[in-house]
Amino acid sequence: MTPGDFRRMALGLQGAVEGEHMAHPDFRANGRVFATIARDAKWGMVKLSPEQQREFTAAQPVTFVPATGAWGRSGCTMVQLATADRETVGEAMTLAWQGTGKAPKTRTRSKKGRR
């Protein structure tokens, strides 16, 4: 996957816009960052929940790595673009985008069985 592929994937999500954050591209929806491309353009980042991060890093530890420090503990997950496949990154990016509150929420049943 190239940085251009990553960018196109991010901007293909509804309401996504490109900006700049700390001298590198970021992608936002609903005013919140859900992905970035590192300055070296070898890595991307998707903002997952810590649980989602554990799933992706366990499944593909060469491609998905927690960011360092508190950012990583909160779910920021680095994506090594050279080893990434579009389908898996697309899934991770969609989850990150959904985390901005832009995507429709899935309805769940209450304890009484009402929707």
Buried (B, 14 or more C-beta within 10 A) or exposed (E): BEBEBBBEBBEEBEEBEEEEEEEBBBBBBEEBBBBBBBEEBEBBBBBBBEEBBBBBBEEBEEBBBBBEEEBBEBBBBBBBBEEBEEEBBBBBBBBBBBBBEBBEEEEEEEEEEEE
